[in-house]
Amino acid sequence: MQKENNGTSIEFLGGNNEYRIGANSIMIEHTEKGKEVKRIILDIGALFPPDWVHYDAAIPDMAKYFENPYSEVEKPIDGLFITHCHEDHIGALVYLAAAKYKLPNEYSSGFTRDFILSQMQKNNIPTEFIPNSVAIRQGNTVNITDNFKISPFNVSHSTAGALGFHVLTTENGKNLFGGVFSGDYHLGKVPFGEGFDKEAYKEFISDKFVSHIFVDSTSATMSADNVVTFDQAVENTVREVKKHPEKQVFSAVIARSVQNLAIDLKAAKETGRTVLIDGKGLRQTFNILQSRVRGNDPKLLEIFGIEDGKNFDFNDFVYKADNVESADVYKYLEKYSPSERYMIISGAFAEDKEGRKSSLVLMSEQNKVSYDGNGKVKGKGLSGHPIFTVDSNTLFMLRQRPIESINGDKHRAMVNRLLALGPVVVLNGDTPDTKYQRTGHANKSETEEFIKLTIENCANSKDLLSGKQKVHIVAIHGDVEQLKANEENFKNEQTETMLCMNSDKITVTPEGCEKISGKSFDEQKWICVEASSSTGFGYNDIFVFDLCDKNFVKIDNLYTVVNVNVKAGRRAVKENIYQINKALDKAYELEEQGISASNIEIRRQIRGGKKGHMVESYSYSEIKNLRDNKSKSKNKGKFNRQGGKGRGGR
């Protein structure tokens, strides 16, 4: 594919939202006369819809960027570059893979790669649809072509392995676009992983041409006094726990914020408590952290005072550390007294969807429940947590400060409900001694320093400092108010600021830089996804994709996937028939809810056997007809365990 209009364009697919943070994704396209158009995407995240919406995630409509079974694609993406493993930066990957989008090479740090692969497995994604994942690090450069190059650099964030990117495009051998994309970042030290290092960044940027700097806006209005180091966070956490030696401790941590999980782990070790890790996401993060210890990550070994991590498994202060998935909460509570407990739980964002409420929210609703003769909570957790009990002998450390556009009101309501039950509730940052988690995002002063470091040390610094060239500052990752704050923060004689929202585009040509306004928010559409499990064990295998407006109101059902895992071999016949019938029943249930039968695909994964792993796709309409008329059908064996080939899609 060739285009007449040469140059580089930067299109905001998501992340610069009217309201709510998330779905971060930027498409960069480069065209040079006589050469093929090339495209990459930086981050490909999901947005969390509000609690009153039944969807689990919303993602930008990316059908035109990837080959897929549902629509024509003019020019597919040539590479995905991921800054870090948080859901608002990688969440769309799983859903696009589930919908059979053909994804190109994915480039990220080793830690992020491990997390992406873990998420694919957790969501039952067939191997064929998982993108090839390439681990990269500072010092590497990925050449899409000789005129389009991407170089990663290390940044600090609340998770490990976070990267920023420098993107260079040239035309006729001359520099055209030099974009520095910060990703989510701050300039402080991190307990493990590489993190941001000022001198290393100076060296990295010294030979890079810079024309644009794209900076995270999430904490654009925060002042410097909000920053706390890892060691200070541990010290303050330990102090708070020691104030209440008789109380059981609950700490709510964002599942993928592994740096903050490490704060709790070290604090528990120093106070002689035994940790229970509750929640699949947190256990997933802990397992990856533990694998890094066993890999002898020097910073992790230093944090926990380990000489050799290969045989270390945290068992001296983490309950069932060798297999946290098997940790029985009842047995933990029986074994350890309140003064010995340190429970790390989900719920930092006060997740409050009916049927998917976080542990913290459920505990806050305890005043709605009754108890049996043994003091156990009655019911199945619809009101109150089915296992944990809150009383005056409980200490809650709420690490995550509320983000107004996501959870401000519901977070305050949850805190008030908890307080009514009699525990001690300590909010992060209420006093200097209770700052026990730093934000993962740069505040205003850190962003000023990052921009200054970039301008003063890049390859064309003389031209920027003299005013011969101007650098464009572009705010990314935020709602309207945060983006505007960052835009206002950096207006000066050396810079030009640009306020861009979703679907806006920046074009860069030898003649100059221009912003092109995209669709209004009222015109923009989202693909909203409802993911669920047919087994009830938390591993998603059913995905409903709807096209929705900006208020998450359904416009149309796009496609629905029901996954079935079966085994080859005659011994598995009964199990396979059971799983297949369960999938068909689920498809029938979806049809009853108004989804067109022609939009439902049943995907069968056959594991083992002479042919190895196989994936076959069927139209639900066809299979429904076969099942309903199996006595008359000559093909009645088509969808049994040893059935014939599938249609490979619709």
Buried (B, 14 or more C-beta within 10 A) or exposed (E): EEBEEBBBBBBBBBBBBBEBBBBBBBBBBBBBEEBEBBBBBBBBBBBBBBBEBBBBBBBBBBBBBBBBBBEEBEBBBBBBBBBBBBBBBBBBBBBBBBBBBBBBBBBBBBBBBBBBBBBBEBBBBBEEBBBEBBBBBBEEEBEBBEBBBBBBBBBBBBBBBBBBBBBBBBBEEEBBBBBBBBBBBBBBEBBBBBBBBEEBBBBBBEEBBBBBBBBBBBBBEBEEEBBBBBEBBBBBBBBBBEEBEEBBBBBBBBBBBBBBBBBBBBBBBBBEBBBBBBBBBBBBBBBBBBEBBBEBBEBBBEBBEBEEBEEBBBEEBBBBBEEBEEBEBEEBBEEBEBBBBBBBBBBBBBBBBEEEBBBBBBBBBBEEBEEEEEEEBEEEBEBBBBBBBBEEBBBBBBBBBBBEBBBEEBBEBBBEBBEEBEBBBBBBBEEEEBBBBBBBBBBBBBBBEBBEBBBEBBBBBEBBEEEEBBBBBBBBBBBBEBBBBBBEBBEEEBBBBBBBBBBBBBBBBEEEBEBEEBEEBEEBBBBBBBBBEBEEEEBBBBBBBBBBBBEBEBEEBBBBBBBBBBBBBEEBBEEBBEBBEBBBEBBBEBBEEEBBBEBBBBBBBBEEBEEEEBBBBBBBBBBBEBBEEBEEEEEBEBBBBEBEEBEEBB
